[in-house]
């Protein structure tokens, strides 16, 4: 198995809660280096969020010691 690069070691699991096209709450999980990167990745992956970025309701990190979780 190849060693992880420094970039991969810095990535953390983030969950993003947002309102979808039907205005119901949806959630996606992805790996990113920061909240800002997680937001941008979600906007790239979900066309609805690309056009309506204000539909993102909450972003939180899944770290054990994180104080950013709701």
C-alpha positions in Angstrom: 0.0 0.0 0.0 1.4 3.4 -0.9 1.9 6.0 1.8 -0.6 8.8 2.1 0.5 12.2 0.8 0.6 15.1 3.2 -2.6 16.5 1.6 -4.5 13.3 2.3 -3.4 13.2 5.9 -4.8 16.7 6.5 -8.2 15.9 5.1 -11.1 15.3 7.5 -14.6 14.0 7.2 -17.2 16.8 6.8 -21.0 16.6 6.6 -23.0 19.2 4.8 -26.7 19.7 5.4 -28.6 21.6 2.8 -32.1 22.1 1.3 -32.5 20.2 -2.0 -34.7 21.1 -5.0 -37.8 20.0 -3.1 -36.8 22.1 -0.2 -36.4 19.1 2.1 -33.2 18.6 4.2 -30.5 16.5 2.6 -27.0 15.6 3.7 -23.8 14.7 2.1 -20.4 13.6 3.5 -17.0 14.2 2.0 -13.4 14.7 2.8 -11.8 18.1 2.8 -9.0 20.1 4.4 -11.3 22.9 5.7 -14.9 24.0 6.0 -14.4 26.3 3.0 -13.1 23.5 0.8 -16.0 21.2 1.9 -18.4 23.9 0.8 -16.8 24.3 -2.5 -16.6 20.6 -3.1 -20.3 20.2 -2.4 -21.1 23.0 -4.8 -19.0 21.2 -7.5 -20.7 17.8 -6.8 -24.3 19.0 -6.6 -25.5 21.3 -9.4 -28.4 22.6 -7.2 -25.9 23.9 -4.6 -23.8 25.5 -7.4 -26.8 27.6 -8.4 -28.2 28.1 -4.8 -25.2 28.1 -2.4 -27.3 29.7 0.3 -29.3 26.5 0.6 -26.4 25.1 2.6 -27.7 25.0 6.2 -24.8 23.5 8.2 -21.2 22.2 7.8 -19.5 20.2 10.5 -16.4 18.2 11.0 -16.4 14.6 12.2 -13.3 14.9 14.3 -13.4 13.3 17.8 -12.2 16.4 19.5 -14.1 18.9 17.3 -16.0 21.7 18.9 -17.5 22.6 15.5 -20.3 20.0 15.6 -23.8 21.3 16.3 
